[in-house]
Amino acid sequence: MSTLTAPVNRIANLLERLGVQADNSGVSTGKVWLKGAGAVLESHSPVDGALIGTVRSATQVEYEQVVAIAQKAFAEWRSWPAPKRGEVVRQLGEELRAHKADLGKLVSYEMGKSYQEGLGEVQEMIDICDLAVGLSRQLHGLTMHSERPDHRMYEQWHPLGPVGIITAFNFPVAVWSWNTALAWVCGDVTLWKPSEKTPLCSVACQQITARVFERNGVPEGVSCIVNGGREVGEWMSHDVRLPLVSATGSTRMGKAVGAAVGQRLGRSLLELGGNNAIIISDKADLDMALIGCVFGAVGTAGQRCTTTRRLIIHHKVYDAFKQKLVNAYAQLRIGDPLDERNHVGPLIDKAAVALYQAALQAAREQGGRVVVEGGVLNGAPFESGCYVKPAVVEATPDMAIVQEETFAPILYLLRYEGDIDAAIAIQNNVKQGLSSAIMTLDLREAERFLGAAGSDCGIANVNIGTSGAEIGGAFGGEKETGGGRESGSDAWKAYMRRQTNTINHGTKLPLAQGISFDL
């Protein structure tokens, strides 16, 4: 086992409490940890560049072992009454409450988001457990009247099987929980392929879950993790034993997963990129709008799929709102995300920094005017090389860079004239369709934005920003965002198979549609 480097000593105690070591296996079926004979994944914190620890990834041989154990677990787990499965998830929520501070700090340190956002991510895990507990007593179908006498029709929902889950670095624990909490109460077992950029968070989650599962006698294999690179996602996508693969990440990745799963006629649940906009009407409360815009643009250093990337501002309030933004950005504090006085932490790695720089250069070359200068921060306390300044660029909707999703804190200002339809047309004219918002005090504008001719996104908000969805609503978007829905509402149906049942309790066997078939 390697020795923890000096900068990591400040979180060494919490790593120990979470069961995370300097050298970890990244392959587990619950209580059992397989050796992990694949490549070693090094987790370097973008906060200070320190090596936090390593995780040994899976080979295909170990992947096969995990799937076999998961299949065996499913055969037993699906027979547990759903409320009993819900009770296990309830206890997991309590365990997460007990470890909220530690897990939130690990999320912050390994991924780079602020400690407050790390705590918020763990709270999302707790919230989805609460929702899933109630759901475990409400997995109900419909009853229908039959056209035939003495017949009863109804539908019921059954577990699907082993569910594959692929998650991204920016929400290293919450998105896993969105899927697992629902899948488990539905009677499924799960195989998690975490991001190779945040593997230690997955080890911590599995350790927390394993303790709860062991106390309740949950079968080995209900919760599995398979750390590794792109190849693990490819194994899962092509694996006919996984009836559903839920994938969160880039559009490029989602297209590959969707094609592979679709080719074998499996199901995919895709939650991909966003190029989210807020419309600032001339009838908006500009002070209130400012809060939603700034947090949406710089929260998680612009590395949320719901990050605000475009502001579509009415020409009458354009200059006034631009000045408010410039003033607000001047007050942003950038630095160590574990210091709660700071607003903005680092990007995930130097590759992300390079993409940020390339996007700013492209914006300039395409005619953009920078009104809040960006740039890379170096020297103490930015030795990791992952810190950048949030930038604001005046642009036009047709600029190629504005049409893209850059996972960094770059905000484009777009001017519109005319009525709300002109702003909606600008908003919808991108390939992505995740989150959207309008700031207005005009009821007619708000309802137009929410109507069939309004926002084409999966999420449409009025007088709040694009970021910070609640657990109770279905989360996801349209177009190149993938069309999947996670979390609340009826998203649970994605993890189950529907069965229609007809029961004849009479003495004759009439056929549907009045067909006569006499012998």
C-alpha positions in Angstrom: 0.0 0.0 0.0 1.4 3.4 -0.9 1.7 6.2 1.5 -0.7 9.1 1.4 1.0 12.2 0.1 1.3 15.2 2.5 -1.4 17.4 0.9 -3.9 14.5 1.3 -3.3 14.3 5.0 -6.0 16.9 5.6 -8.6 14.4 4.4 -6.8 11.2 5.5 -9.1 10.7 8.5 -12.3 10.9 6.4 -10.8 8.5 3.8 -10.3 6.0 6.6 -13.8 6.5 7.9 -15.2 5.9 4.4 -13.1 2.8 3.9 -11.0 4.3 1.1 -7.3 3.4 1.1 -4.3 4.7 -0.8 -4.5 1.6 -3.0 -7.9 0.1 -3.7 -9.6 -2.6 -5.7 -12.1 -1.0 -8.0 -14.1 -4.2 -8.6 -16.7 -5.3 -6.1 -19.9 -7.3 -5.9 -20.8 -5.9 -2.5 -18.9 -7.1 0.5 -16.5 -9.0 -1.8 -13.8 -7.1 -3.5 -12.1 -8.8 -6.5 -8.4 -8.4 -7.0 -8.6 -6.0 -10.0 -6.0 -7.1 -12.5 -6.5 -4.3 -15.0 -4.8 -0.9 -15.4 -4.1 1.1 -12.3 -6.2 4.3 -12.2 -4.5 7.2 -10.4 -6.8 9.8 -8.7 -5.1 13.2 -8.7 -7.0 16.0 -7.0 -7.5 19.0 -9.3 -7.5 21.1 -6.1 -3.8 20.8 -5.5 -2.5 18.1 -7.9 -1.9 15.6 -5.1 -2.2 11.9 -5.7 -5.0 10.9 -3.4 -4.9 7.2 -4.2 -5.0 4.5 -6.8 -7.7 2.1 -7.9 -7.1 -1.2 -9.7 -9.5 -1.6 -12.6 -11.2 -4.8 -14.0 -10.1 -7.1 -16.8 -12.8 -8.8 -18.9 -12.3 -11.9 -16.9 -13.3 -10.1 -13.7 -16.2 -8.3 -15.5 -17.6 -11.7 -16.4 -17.3 -12.8 -12.8 -19.2 -9.8 -11.6 -22.0 -10.2 -14.1 -22.4 -13.9 -13.2 -22.7 -13.0 -9.5 -25.1 -10.2 -10.3 -27.3 -12.6 -12.3 -27.5 -15.0 -9.4 -28.3 -12.1 -7.0 -31.1 -10.9 -9.3 -32.8 -14.3 -9.1 -33.2 -13.9 -5.3 -33.5 -10.1 -5.0 -36.5 -9.8 -7.3 -38.5 -12.2 -5.0 -38.1 -9.9 -2.0 -41.3 -7.8 -1.4 -40.8 -4.3 -2.8 -41.4 -2.6 0.6 -38.7 -4.8 2.1 -36.3 -3.7 -0.6 -37.5 -0.2 0.2 -36.6 -0.6 3.8 -33.0 -1.5 2.8 -32.8 1.7 0.7 -34.2 3.7 3.7 -31.4 2.5 5.8 -28.9 3.5 3.1 -30.3 7.0 3.2 -29.7 7.0 7.0 -26.1 5.8 6.5 -25.5 8.5 3.9 -26.8 11.1 6.4 -24.2 9.9 8.9 -21.4 10.2 6.3 -22.7 13.3 4.5 -19.8 15.6 5.6 -17.1 13.1 4.8 -18.5 12.0 1.5 -19.2 15.6 0.5 -15.6 16.5 1.2 -14.3 13.6 -0.8 -16.5 14.6 -3.7 -15.2 18.2 -3.4 -11.5 17.2 -3.2 -11.5 14.4 -5.9 -13.7 16.3 -8.4 -13.1 19.9 -7.6 -16.5 21.3 -6.9 -17.1 23.5 -3.9 -17.6 21.8 -0.6 -21.2 23.2 -0.4 -21.9 21.6 -3.8 -20.3 18.4 -2.6 -22.7 18.4 0.4 -25.5 19.1 -2.0 -24.6 16.2 -4.1 -24.8 13.8 -1.1 -28.1 15.4 -0.1 -29.4 14.4 -3.6 -28.4 10.8 -2.7 -30.4 11.1 0.5 -33.4 12.6 -1.2 -33.6 9.9 -3.9 -33.4 7.2 -1.2 -36.4 8.9 0.5 -38.3 9.1 -2.8 -37.5 5.4 -3.5 -38.7 4.3 -0.2 -42.2 5.7 -0.9 -42.1 4.4 -4.4 -41.5 0.8 -3.1 -45.2 0.8 -2.0 -46.4 2.4 -5.2 -45.2 0.3 -8.1 -48.7 0.0 -9.4 -50.2 -0.6 -12.8 -53.7 0.1 -14.2 -56.8 -1.9 -14.4 -58.9 -1.9 -17.6 -62.4 -3.1 -18.5 -62.5 -6.0 -20.9 -64.8 -6.1 -23.9 -65.5 -9.7 -23.1 -67.9 -10.9 -20.3 -66.4 -12.4 -17.2 -62.9 -11.2 -18.0 -60.6 -8.9 -16.0 -57.7 -7.0 -17.4 -54.8 -5.3 -15.6 -51.2 -4.5 -16.0 -48.3 -5.0 -13.6 -44.6 -4.2 -13.6 -41.8 -6.6 -13.1 -38.0 -6.1 -12.5 -35.9 -6.0 -15.6 -32.7 -7.7 -14.4 -29.1 -6.5 -14.1 -28.9 -2.8 -15.0 -25.7 -1.2 -16.2 -24.9 2.4 -15.0 -22.2 4.6 -16.6 -21.6 7.9 -14.8 -19.5 11.0 -15.5 -16.9 12.8 -13.3 -18.9 15.9 -12.6 -21.5 14.2 -10.4 -19.4 11.2 -9.2 -22.0 9.9 -6.7 -25.4 11.5 -7.2 -26.2 10.1 -10.6 -25.3 6.6 -9.5 -27.8 7.0 -6.7 -30.5 8.3 -9.0 -30.3 5.0 -10.8 -29.5 2.5 -8.1 -32.1 3.7 -5.5 -34.9 3.3 -8.1 -33.5 0.1 -9.7 -33.1 -1.6 -6.3 -36.7 -0.9 -5.1 -37.9 -2.1 -8.5 -36.1 -5.4 -7.9 -33.1 -4.9 -10.2 -29.4 -5.4 -9.4 -26.9 -2.8 -10.7 -23.4 -2.8 -12.2 -21.7 0.6 -12.0 -19.0 1.8 -14.2 -17.8 5.1 -12.6 -15.7 7.8 -14.3 -12.1 6.9 -14.3 -11.4 10.5 -13.2 -13.2 10.0 -9.8 -12.8 6.4 -8.9 -12.3 6.9 -5.1 -15.9 8.2 -4.8 -17.1 4.9 -6.1 -15.1 2.9 -3.6 -16.6 5.0 -0.8 -20.1 4.5 -2.0 -19.7 0.8 -2.3 -18.2 0.6 1.3 -21.2 2.5 2.7 -23.7 0.4 0.8 -22.0 -2.9 1.7 -22.4 -2.2 5.4 -26.1 -1.6 5.0 -26.6 -4.6 2.8 -24.7 -6.9 5.1 -26.9 -6.0 8.0 -30.0 -6.8 6.0 -28.8 -10.0 4.4 -29.0 -8.6 0.9 -27.6 -11.1 -1.7 -24.0 -10.5 -2.8 -24.2 -8.9 -6.3 -27.1 -6.5 -5.9 -24.6 -3.6 -5.9 -21.6 -4.1 -8.1 -18.9 -1.7 -9.3 -16.5 -2.2 -12.2 -13.9 0.5 -12.4 -12.0 0.9 -15.6 -11.7 2.8 -18.8 -13.8 3.1 -22.0 -13.6 -0.7 -22.5 -15.8 -1.4 -19.5 -18.6 0.8 -20.9 -18.3 -1.1 -24.2 -18.5 -4.5 -22.5 -21.7 -3.3 -20.8 -23.2 -1.8 -23.9 -22.8 -5.0 -25.9 -23.8 -7.3 -23.1 -27.2 -9.0 -23.7 -27.4 -9.9 -20.1 -27.9 -6.2 -19.2 -31.4 -5.3 -20.4 -30.9 -1.7 -19.6 -27.8 0.5 -19.7 -28.1 4.0 -18.2 -25.4 6.3 -19.4 -24.6 9.9 -18.4 -21.9 11.9 -20.2 -21.1 13.4 -23.5 -23.2 13.2 -26.6 -20.4 11.4 -28.4 -20.3 8.7 -25.7 -24.1 8.5 -25.6 -24.4 7.9 -29.3 -21.9 5.0 -29.1 -23.8 3.4 -26.1 -27.2 3.9 -27.8 -26.0 2.3 -31.0 -24.5 -0.7 -29.3 -27.5 -1.3 -27.0 -30.0 -0.7 -29.8 -28.3 -3.1 -32.1 -29.0 -5.9 -29.6 -32.5 -4.5 -29.0 -31.8 -3.6 -25.4 -32.9 -0.4 -23.6 -30.7 2.6 -23.1 -31.4 5.6 -20.8 -29.3 8.5 -22.0 -28.7 11.7 -20.2 -26.1 13.6 -22.3 -24.9 17.2 -23.0 -26.7 20.5 -22.6 -26.3 23.9 -24.2 -28.6 25.7 -21.8 -30.0 29.2 -22.1 -31.7 31.7 -19.9 -33.9 34.3 -21.6 -33.8 37.7 -19.9 -37.0 39.5 -20.8 -37.4 43.2 -20.6 -40.0 42.4 -18.0 -37.6 40.5 -15.7 -36.6 41.2 -12.2 -33.0 41.8 -13.0 -31.6 41.5 -9.5 -33.3 38.1 -9.0 -32.2 37.0 -12.5 -28.6 37.8 -11.7 -28.4 35.2 -8.9 -29.7 32.4 -11.1 -27.5 33.4 -14.1 -24.2 33.6 -12.2 -24.6 30.4 -10.2 -25.8 28.6 -13.3 -22.7 29.8 -15.2 -20.0 29.3 -12.7 -21.3 26.5 -10.3 -19.1 23.4 -10.5 -16.7 25.6 -12.6 -19.1 25.3 -15.6 -19.0 21.5 -15.5 -22.6 20.7 -15.1 -24.8 19.3 -17.9 -27.3 22.0 -16.8 -24.7 24.8 -16.7 -26.0 28.1 -18.1 -24.0 28.7 -21.3 -26.1 31.3 -23.1 -28.0 34.3 -21.9 -30.5 35.6 -24.4 -31.2 39.2 -23.3 -33.8 41.7 -24.6 -32.1 44.7 -26.2 -33.9 47.1 -23.8 -32.2 45.7 -20.7 -29.1 44.3 -22.4 -26.6 46.9 -21.3 -27.9 47.2 -17.8 -27.9 43.4 -17.2 -24.4 43.1 -18.8 -23.1 45.6 -16.3 -24.6 43.7 -13.4 -22.9 40.6 -14.7 -19.5 42.3 -15.0 -19.9 43.6 -11.4 -20.9 40.2 -10.1 -18.0 38.4 -11.8 -15.6 40.8 -10.3 -16.6 39.6 -6.9 -16.1 35.9 -7.6 -13.5 34.2 -5.4 -11.6 31.4 -7.1 -9.6 28.8 -5.2 -9.6 25.8 -3.0 -13.1 24.4 -3.1 -12.8 23.1 0.5 -12.6 26.7 1.6 -16.2 27.7 1.8 -15.4 31.4 1.2 -14.6 30.5 -2.5 -17.2 30.4 -5.2 -15.3 28.6 -8.0 -13.0 25.6 -7.8 -10.8 24.0 -10.5 -11.6 22.2 -13.7 -11.3 18.4 -13.5 -7.9 18.3 -15.2 -5.5 20.0 -17.6 -7.2 18.5 -20.6 -10.3 20.4 -19.6 -8.3 23.6 -19.3 -7.0 23.1 -22.8 -10.6 22.8 -24.1 -11.5 26.0 -22.2 -8.6 27.9 -23.8 -9.5 26.6 -27.3 -13.1 27.7 -26.9 -12.1 31.2 -25.8 -9.7 31.4 -28.8 -12.4 30.2 -31.2 -14.9 32.7 -29.8 -12.5 35.5 -30.5 -11.7 34.3 -34.0 -15.4 34.0 -34.8 -16.1 37.6 -33.8 -16.9 37.3 -30.1 -16.1 40.2 -27.8 -14.8 39.3 -24.4 -16.3 41.5 -21.6 -15.0 39.5 -18.7 -11.5 38.2 -19.4 -10.8 34.5 -18.8 -7.4 32.9 -18.5 -5.5 30.2 -16.6 -4.4 30.8 -13.1 -0.9 29.8 -12.1 1.3 29.9 -9.0 0.3 29.6 -5.4 -2.4 28.6 -4.6 -3.1 27.3 -8.1 -0.2 24.8 -8.5 -2.4 22.1 -10.0 -2.8 24.1 -13.2 -6.5 23.4 -13.3 -7.9 26.8 -12.2 -9.3 29.2 -14.8 -11.2 32.5 -14.6 -14.9 32.4 -15.5 -15.3 34.4 -18.8 -18.2 36.3 -20.4 -18.3 36.8 -24.2 -20.6 38.9 -26.3 -21.6 36.7 -29.2 -24.1 36.0 -31.9 -26.4 32.9 -32.0 -24.9 31.6 -35.3 -21.3 31.4 -34.1 -20.1 27.8 -34.3 -18.6 27.9 -30.8 -21.9 29.1 -29.3 -23.6 26.0 -30.8 -21.2 23.7 -28.9 -21.1 22.6 -25.3 -17.9 23.6 -23.7 -17.5 22.0 -20.2 -16.0 25.1 -18.7 -17.2 28.5 -17.2 -17.7 30.4 -20.4 -21.0 32.4 -20.7 -22.2 33.8 -24.0 -24.3 37.0 -24.1 -26.8 37.1 -27.0 -29.1 40.1 -27.8 -32.6 39.7 -29.1 -35.2 42.2 -30.3 -38.9 41.7 -30.8 -41.3 39.5 -28.8 -40.7 36.3 -26.7 -41.0 34.1 -29.8 -37.7 35.6 -31.2 -35.9 34.7 -28.0 -37.4 31.2 -27.9 -36.3 30.6 -31.5 -32.7 31.5 -30.5 -32.8 29.2 -27.5 -34.1 26.2 -29.4 -31.7 26.6 -32.3 -29.0 24.3 -30.9 -28.6 20.5 -31.1 -29.0 20.0 -27.3 -32.2 20.2 -25.4 -31.7 19.7 -21.6 -32.5 22.7 -19.5 -33.9 26.2 -20.1 -35.3 29.1 -18.2 -36.9 32.5 -18.7 -36.8 35.5 -16.3 -40.0 37.4 -16.7 -42.8 38.8 -14.5 -45.2 38.7 -17.5 -47.6 35.7 -17.2 -48.2 35.5 -20.9 -44.5 35.3 -21.7 -44.0 32.6 -19.1 -46.9 30.5 -20.4 -45.8 31.0 -24.0 -42.3 29.7 -23.0 -43.8 26.7 -21.3 -46.3 25.9 -24.1 -46.0 23.6 -27.1 -44.5 26.4 -29.1 -42.0 27.3 -26.4 -38.9 25.7 -25.0 -38.0 22.4 -26.6 -36.0 21.2 -23.6 -36.8 18.5 -21.1 -36.6 21.1 -18.3 -38.1 24.5 -18.6 -38.1 26.9 -15.6 -39.6 30.3 -14.9 -37.7 32.8 -12.7 -35.1 30.3 -11.6 -31.9 29.2 -13.4 -31.1 26.2 -15.5 -29.2 24.4 -12.8 -30.3 22.7 -9.5 -33.1 20.3 -10.4 -35.1 18.7 -7.6 -35.4 14.9 -7.1 -39.2 14.9 -7.4 -39.2 15.8 -11.1 -38.0 13.6 -14.0 -34.5 14.7 -15.1 -33.3 14.7 -18.7 -33.7 16.3 -22.1 -34.5 16.0 -25.8 -32.5 16.0 -29.1 -28.8 15.3 -28.6 -29.4 15.2 -24.8 -30.6 11.7 -25.4 -34.3 11.6 -24.4 -33.8 9.7 -21.1 -35.3 10.5 -17.8 -33.9 9.8 -14.4 -34.9 10.5 -10.8 -38.5 11.5 -10.0 -42.0 11.4 -11.6 -42.5 8.1 -13.4 -38.8 7.6 -14.3 -39.0 4.3 -12.3 -40.8 2.7 -15.3 -37.5 2.6 -17.2 -36.2 0.1 -14.7 -39.1 -2.3 -15.1 -40.9 -4.3 -17.7 -44.7 -3.9 -18.2 -47.0 -6.9 -18.5 -50.6 -6.9 -19.5 -52.7 -9.6 -17.9 -56.2 -10.9 -18.9 -58.0 -13.3 -16.6 -61.1 -15.3 -17.7 -63.1 -16.2 -14.7 -66.2 -17.4 -16.6 -67.3 -20.7 -18.1 -66.9 -19.8 -21.8 -64.0 -18.6 -23.9 -65.2 -15.7 -26.1 -62.6 -14.2 -28.5 -61.7 -10.5 -28.7 -63.1 -8.3 -31.5 -66.1 -10.6 -31.7 -64.2 -13.3 -33.7 -66.1 -16.6 -34.0 -64.0 -19.8 -33.9 -66.3 -22.8 -33.4 -65.0 -26.3 -33.4 
